Amino acid sequence: MAGLLKGTAFITGAASGIGRQTALQFAAAGVQRMVLVDINHDALASTVASLQQHHVHIEVMALELDVRDAAAVKAALEKAKHKFGRLDIAVNNAGIRGSGKPTHEVDEAEWLNVTDVLLNGVWRCQKEELAIMREQEVVSPREGRGCIINVASMFGVVGQRSAGAYAAAKHGVVGLTRADALRYGPEGIRINAIAPGYTETPLFKGAMERDPAKKAALTAEIEKAPLGRLATVEEIADCIVFLASPMSSFVHGSVLVADGGYTAS
């Protein structure tokens, strides 16, 4: 897989789970310059250490970032441009789960926080990424000026019985992806989304371990998918590598659903 990717990548939520694994697989695929951001500075440092241990020639800039802060997002992307000159791949992955309560039990503060991270955070990042990419030269017809991958969810394409804020935000990510794909595709910028199913991330495993009742309910949900198991973070990162690579050069405005068949019925 080495040599599949090149240039500079920017990944949010890179401290753990899908974001961390994407950084590792981007490096293995050939990315030499990476800007990794996360609200958790200590965990982000662990990602950077692992990268540099296995890929000694990679250049990494790590930044603590809260995607709810528009000025901080703009500053982070400006730092990325100043250090590396251009931005070739952006992965907007930062996220939270929320309480999972049904709508009538969720207070406004939780609704606003979940949607601010999951939807507005993607919009803030994409806005600044597009501003940089639009000013760049086209590398080739297949590589264009750059590409953006937004991490949505299978609950961005189908409904969910609970966690309305989460589902609404992820549907919004899909809508934003498609709308901006129409607008910026003619400028040589590809924009797609990945919609993972239940994935074995620290966030997900922690939620199951804290609540036995929730674990039983989630286990039943996982078994509804034809493949009947959790995705690994490696499997989701593989999909992101594909969407970031020239192998997907004619894939644009799409949502790649990687859910073990959960949404097929």
Helices and strands as residue ranges (DSSP letters): E 8-12, H 17-29, E 33-38, H 41-54, E 59-64, H 70-84, E 89-92, G 103-105, H 108-115, I 116-120, H 121-133, E 146-151, G 154-156, H 164-184, G 185-187, E 189-196, H 202-210, H 212-222, H 233-244, G 246-248, E 255-258, G 262-264
